[in-house]
Amino acid sequence: MPAKHFGPNFALLNNNAMDRKDFIKKGLMGTGMFVASGAIGDVLKNDIDEITELEAVGFNHLPNTDSKVLENTVLHKADSRGHASHGWLDSHHTFSFANYHNPERMHFGVLRVLNDDRVDAGMGFGRHPHDNMEIISIPLEGALEHQDSMGNTAVISKGDIQVMSAGTGIFHSEYNKNKDKLTKFLQIWVYPNKRNVTPRYDQITLDQSDRRNKLQQILSPNQDDEGVWIHQDAWFHLGTFDTDAKAEYHLKKSGNGIYVFVIKGDFSIGNIEVNERDGLGIWDTSAVDITAKSDNAEILLMEVPMQLG
């Protein structure tokens, strides 16, 4: 069945278009946590920055009875997310992560982790491992200092985009660089389309004025394209909009879905209202219409494959 435009008058699709029972099998892409060999030493195990191995989840990206809006959408309200408070860290998890486990909230396509983190002044994540995961950090406030086993030391702040391809395995740490104020950032994990690549690190600084009342590309699969790049057919865009400003996003690859996360303010996506920190996943569509419903409203759009391949 051909994809439809997701706007005010889009058509519903039948359930046959949503049959993806073979999406992920147990152990297919690992856990995102690097299991070190004896030669490397002990792995830092914690209940803060890790995910468990996926079981076969089949229809996981489809709406459940509590959140069903339309047959090709799933709505995750902000207050329905998992929450963890570790004193120095306050984190909200859109998908199952660490001690938050919801079998209906494991992933959206290859989008596995979307964490909304607040880190106290001078605090942070100690040295810990990852493998076979594309990890993207988007600072929202403050400054985050990164160090890794590849020899990188860097600080990122609002306007910067950071990416790591964990590949065969890396260790890294992340700390709030500031001693007197919070740091807030989004941590996003995407399953790669290539396993065991050479680990790499990159970051860029973007002109935030280029996203005023339009969508600014911040990530793609292409090294020479705008933004950072990852080992996956995914495209991310950020936008900051005035009240009633509109934009239209056309998906770049057939079979992909789009996950919308509202950073600030209120939007209408087609005829669905979403508010601050809400998430909305849409698949079997070729485009989405976006209308801001408040001033200085900020939005993140993540186009991702709905199946591995």
N, C-alpha and C positions, 0 to 999 in steps of 0.2 A: 504494500500500500504506500503511495507516495506521501512524503512529508507535507504537512500543512503549515500555513503561516499562523503564528500564535499572536493574534491581535484581538481587537474587540469582537470580531465576528468569526473566530476560528471554529472549525468543526471538530466534534469529538471523533476519536478513532476507536475501532473495536478492539477487544481484548487480544485478538490474534496477532496484532501488531506489537504486542508487548511480551511475547513468549521468548524469554531469554534464560531458560532454566539452567543452561550450561555455562553461565557467565564466569563463575570462579569455582574452581575445584580446590579442595583442601591442599594447602602447601604450594599452590601454583606460583605465587609471587612472594612467598616468605612473609615476614612480619614487619619488615622495616628496621628491625633491631639486628645488629651484626653479632653473630655468635662467634666469639674469638676462639682461635685454636690455642693449645697449650703454650705454643711458642710466643703468642702475643700476650697472654696473661688472662687474668680474670675479667669477666665482663661486669660492668656496673649494672646491677639489677635494681630497679626501683619501681615505685607505683605511680610515677609522675609522667615519664616521657617514653612510654612504650605501648605497643598494641599487641594483641594476641593473634595467633594464626587463624585465618578465616576458615570456617567450615564451608561446605557447599551451600550457598545462600540463595541461589535461584532468583526469585522475584524480589530480592531485597530492595531494589531501587523503585519499586512500585508503591503507590499509596496504600497505607493501611486504613482500617475502618475509621480510625479516629481523625486522620488527617486528610482524607480523600476530598479533593476539591473537584478535579476533573480526571478523566481516565488516563491522561498522559501528563499529569503533574503530581508532585508531592510537596506539601507545605509543612515546613518545620518552623513553628513559632519560637520566638526567642526564649520564652519561659519553659519550653518543652525540652531544651537542651540538657545534656548532662552537666553537672557542676561539681567542681572540686576546689576546696579551699585548703591550702597547705601553709597558711600563715603568710609567708612571703610571696606565694603565688596564688592568684585567683584565676581559675580557668573554666571556660564554658566549652563543652564539646558538642558539636553538631552531630558527630558520628561516634560510635563506641570507641573508647580510648581509656587506657589505664584501668582504673576501678569502675568506670562507667561502661556497662555492657547492656546494649539493647539489641536483640537479634533482628529487629526491624530497622535499625539505624547503624548498619555496618559500613555502608559506602553509597555513593551515587556514581554509577559507572566506575571509572578508574580513580575517581576522587575518593580517597580513603580517610583523610583527616582534615578537619577544619576546626582549629582551636582558636579561641578568642581569649588571649592571655593578658593578665595584668601582673607585672613583676615589681615588687617593692624596691626602693632605692638600694643600690649596692648588692642586690641579691641576684640569683640566677640558677641556671641548670649546670651542674658540674659535668666534667668530662664523661661522655657516654657514647655508645656506638650506634651506628646505623648501617644497613646494607640494602641494595636493590630498591631504592626509593628515591623519587624526585621530591626534594623538600624546599618549599618556597616560604620566605618570611617577608611580611609586609608590615613595616612599622606604622603605627597610628599616632603615637605620641612618645616623646622621650628618645632615648638612644640605647641601642643594644650592641654590646661588644661580643664579637665572635672570635674564637680561636679553634684551630683544627689540626689534625695529624698531618695535613699536607703542608703545614707551615704558614697558613694564612692567619693573620690577625687584622681585624677590621671592625669598624663601627658603622652601624646603619641607623638612620633616623627617618622621619616622615619625608616622603619623596623618593626614598631609596627602595629598591627591590633586590632581594638576595635569593640566590638559588644554589643548591647543592645537589649534585648527582652522587648518591652514596655508593652505587655500583658495588664493587668487590668488598667495600667496607671502609668506613672512616670513623674516627673519634672526633667529637667536638664539644665545645662548651659555649654557653650563651649567658651573658650577665647584663644587668642594668648598669650602664656606664655611669649614670648619675648617682650621686650620693645623697640627693635631697629631694627627688621626685620620682613618681611612678614612670614605668615604661609600659606601653600597651602595644601589642602587635598581634597579627594573625599568623598562625603557623599552619601551613597547608602541605599535605602529603599526597602525591599522585603516583600510582603504580606506573613504572616505565614500560616501554615496549621493547626494551633490550635489557637483558640480564647481564650482570657481572662486567659492566663497563668500567673503564678507568675512572676513579673518583675525580670530581672537579668542583671548583667553587667559583662563583662569579657574583658581582653586584653592580648595579648601575644607579645613577641618579637621574631622575626624570624631571622635566619642566612641568610642574603641576598646573600651570596655566593652560597647558595643552589638553586638559580634560574638563575645562569649564564648558558646561552645557553640551558636551560630546563625550564619546568613549575613547579613551586613550589605551592603545595596546601596550601591555606591560610584559607579555610572555607569549611565546610561540614555539613551534618545533624547529624554527629556522635560525641558524646562527647569524645570518646577515639581516634578519628582520628587526622590527622595532622591539625593544625590551630585551629581557633575558630569554634563554631558550632551554628546553628540556627534552629528554628522550621520550616524547609522547606527542601524539597529534592533538595537542591542546592549545587553546588560545585564551588568555586572560585579558580583561579590560577593566579599567577604573574610570569613573565619571563623577563629577561634582555638578549638581544642577540647581538652577533657580526654580522657584515654584512655577508649575505648569510647563516647564521646558520638556521637550520630547526628544527621543532618540529611537532609532530602529537598529536592531542588531540582526545581521544575516549570518547564520551558521556557515562555517567555512568547509565543513566536511560532512558528507552524507553519513548517517548513522550515529553522529554525535548527539549528545544532549547538552543542555546548558543549566548550570546551577547559579542562581542569583543570590547574593548575600548583601543585605542592606547594612552598610556601616553606620550610617547616620540618617535620620529623618524618615520620610515616608514616600512610597512609590506606588503606582499602579503598573502591574505587568500584565498586558492585555486587560482583562476585567477583574484581575485578582489584586486585592490590596495587600501590601506588605509594609511592615513597619521596622523600626530600628532593631537590628540584629536578627531579623527573620531570615529564613532561607527558603527558596522556592526552586525545585528541580522540575525541568520540562524536557520531554523527549518526543520523538516523532513530530518534529516541527522544523521548519526551514528558517524561521525568523521570529523575533519577539519585539513587541512595542513597549516602550518604557516612557512613563510620564511621572515627573516629580510632583509630589503633593505637599512639599514643604521647602523652605529656602535652605540653600547650602546642603542639600541632601546628597549623600555619598553612596555609591553602589559599586559592587564588584561582580563582574560577570565571568564565569568560568565555563568555557566550552570544553567538554571532555568526551572521549569515546565511551559508549555505554557497554562495550565489550572489549576484552583484551585482544590484541592482534597487531 
